[in-house]
Amino acid sequence: MVFTGCRLGEALKLTTNDLNPKLGSSESSRRRRREYVRVIPIPSELFWRIVRNYLKTLPFHNTKLFNISNRQARNIVYTFSKRYLGERLRSHALRHSYATFILKKTRDLEAVRRLLGHADYKWLKCYLDYTQEDLEDILAEAFSTLS
């Protein structure tokens, strides 16, 4: 979830066939009003090293990646976030962190929208709240040509 920004439900639906290490991407399906497949590029070599090792432990191809319940998955996120970050985070906070990270690095709202699989910009308003540090960097860059 950290490397893809996918929702918990999307992660739990993933199968081994949804991962493509050669292309460095994952496919995520979502059903709500309509079904669509979102291809998520994952350029992290660390992610793919972990995935390759994990796939070796699974008995079959085209099997679910995570054979756990939604509640078990939430408890794993709670436990790891408490242990490694010092606070208990909801799984959706990982999605927000992913979106904020991508937006800060690229400043490309369209890329964030597409990576998260949103059809509309109205859901992205929360990511537009830049920190003070971001605003200072933007202003410093804008005024650097005047010196």
C-alpha positions as CSV (number, residue, x, y, z in Angstrom):
1,M,0.0,0.0,0.0
2,V,2.9,2.3,0.7
3,F,4.3,1.9,-2.8
4,T,1.0,1.9,-4.7
5,G,-1.4,4.2,-2.9
6,C,-4.1,1.6,-3.3
7,R,-7.0,1.2,-0.9
8,L,-7.0,-1.7,1.6
9,G,-9.8,-3.4,-0.3
10,E,-7.9,-3.2,-3.5
11,A,-4.8,-4.6,-1.9
12,L,-6.7,-7.6,-0.5
13,K,-8.2,-8.4,-3.9
14,L,-4.8,-8.6,-5.7
15,T,-3.8,-11.9,-7.2
16,T,-0.3,-13.1,-8.3
17,N,-1.5,-12.4,-11.9
18,D,-2.1,-8.7,-11.1
19,L,1.7,-8.1,-10.5
20,N,4.0,-7.6,-13.4
21,P,7.6,-7.4,-12.2
22,K,9.0,-7.1,-15.8
23,L,6.9,-3.9,-16.4
24,G,7.2,-2.8,-12.8
25,S,3.5,-2.4,-12.4
26,S,0.4,-3.8,-10.6
27,E,-3.2,-3.9,-11.7
28,S,-5.9,-2.9,-9.3
29,S,-9.6,-3.4,-9.9
30,R,-12.3,-1.4,-8.3
31,R,-16.0,-1.9,-8.2
32,R,-18.4,0.8,-7.0
33,R,-20.4,2.5,-9.6
34,R,-18.5,0.9,-12.4
35,E,-15.6,-1.5,-12.7
36,Y,-12.3,-0.4,-14.1
37,V,-8.7,-1.6,-14.0
38,R,-6.0,0.8,-13.0
39,V,-2.4,0.0,-13.8
40,I,-0.1,1.3,-11.1
41,P,3.6,1.8,-12.0
42,I,5.9,0.8,-9.1
43,P,9.5,1.9,-9.8
44,S,10.9,0.7,-6.5
45,E,13.4,-2.1,-6.8
46,L,13.0,-2.7,-3.0
47,F,9.3,-3.4,-3.6
48,W,10.0,-5.9,-6.4
49,R,12.7,-7.7,-4.4
50,I,10.2,-8.2,-1.5
51,V,7.5,-9.3,-3.9
52,R,9.6,-11.8,-5.7
53,N,10.6,-13.4,-2.5
54,Y,7.0,-13.4,-1.2
55,L,5.7,-15.0,-4.5
56,K,8.1,-17.9,-4.0
57,T,6.1,-18.8,-0.8
58,L,2.7,-19.0,-2.5
59,P,1.6,-22.4,-3.7
60,F,-0.1,-21.5,-6.9
61,H,-0.2,-18.9,-9.7
62,N,-3.3,-16.7,-9.9
63,T,-3.9,-17.0,-6.2
64,K,-4.8,-14.2,-3.8
65,L,-1.7,-12.4,-2.6
66,F,-3.1,-11.9,0.9
67,N,-5.4,-14.6,2.3
68,I,-6.5,-12.5,5.3
69,S,-9.6,-10.7,6.3
70,N,-10.1,-6.9,6.1
71,R,-10.0,-6.8,10.0
72,Q,-6.7,-8.8,10.1
73,A,-5.2,-6.4,7.5
74,R,-6.2,-3.4,9.5
75,N,-4.7,-4.8,12.6
76,I,-1.4,-5.4,10.8
77,V,-1.3,-1.8,9.7
78,Y,-2.1,-0.6,13.2
79,T,0.6,-2.9,14.7
80,F,3.3,-1.9,12.2
81,S,2.5,1.8,12.3
82,K,2.6,1.9,16.1
83,R,5.8,-0.1,16.2
84,Y,7.7,1.8,13.5
85,L,6.1,5.3,13.4
86,G,5.1,5.6,17.1
87,E,1.4,6.1,16.4
88,R,-1.5,3.9,15.3
89,L,-2.5,4.8,11.8
90,R,-5.5,3.8,9.7
91,S,-4.8,2.0,6.5
92,H,-6.2,4.9,4.5
93,A,-3.5,7.2,6.0
94,L,-1.0,5.3,3.9
95,R,-2.9,6.2,0.8
96,H,-2.9,9.9,1.8
97,S,0.8,9.7,2.6
98,Y,1.4,8.3,-0.9
99,A,-0.6,11.0,-2.6
100,T,1.0,13.8,-0.6
101,F,4.5,12.4,-1.3
102,I,3.9,12.2,-5.1
103,L,2.3,15.6,-5.1
104,K,5.2,17.2,-3.2
105,K,7.8,15.5,-5.5
106,T,6.1,16.2,-8.8
107,R,3.6,19.1,-8.1
108,D,1.5,17.3,-10.7
109,L,-2.2,17.0,-9.6
110,E,-3.1,15.1,-12.8
111,A,-0.5,12.4,-12.0
112,V,-1.8,12.0,-8.5
113,R,-5.4,11.8,-9.7
114,R,-4.5,9.1,-12.2
115,L,-2.3,7.1,-9.8
116,L,-5.1,7.1,-7.1
117,G,-7.7,6.2,-9.7
118,H,-9.9,9.2,-9.1
119,A,-12.3,10.1,-11.9
120,D,-12.8,13.6,-10.5
121,Y,-10.6,16.3,-9.0
122,K,-13.0,17.1,-6.2
123,W,-11.5,14.2,-4.2
124,L,-8.1,15.7,-4.4
125,K,-8.8,18.9,-2.5
126,C,-7.3,17.6,0.7
127,Y,-3.9,17.1,-1.0
128,L,-3.7,20.7,-2.0
129,D,-3.0,21.9,1.5
130,Y,0.7,22.4,1.2
131,T,2.8,22.7,4.3
132,Q,4.4,26.1,5.1
133,E,7.7,24.6,4.0
134,D,6.3,23.9,0.6
135,L,5.0,27.4,0.2
136,E,8.3,28.9,1.3
137,D,10.2,26.8,-1.3
138,I,7.7,27.8,-4.1
139,L,8.1,31.5,-3.2
140,A,11.9,31.3,-3.0
141,E,12.0,29.7,-6.4
142,A,9.6,32.3,-7.9
143,F,11.6,35.2,-6.5
144,S,15.1,33.7,-7.2
145,T,15.1,35.2,-10.7
146,L,14.7,38.7,-9.3
147,S,18.0,38.7,-7.3
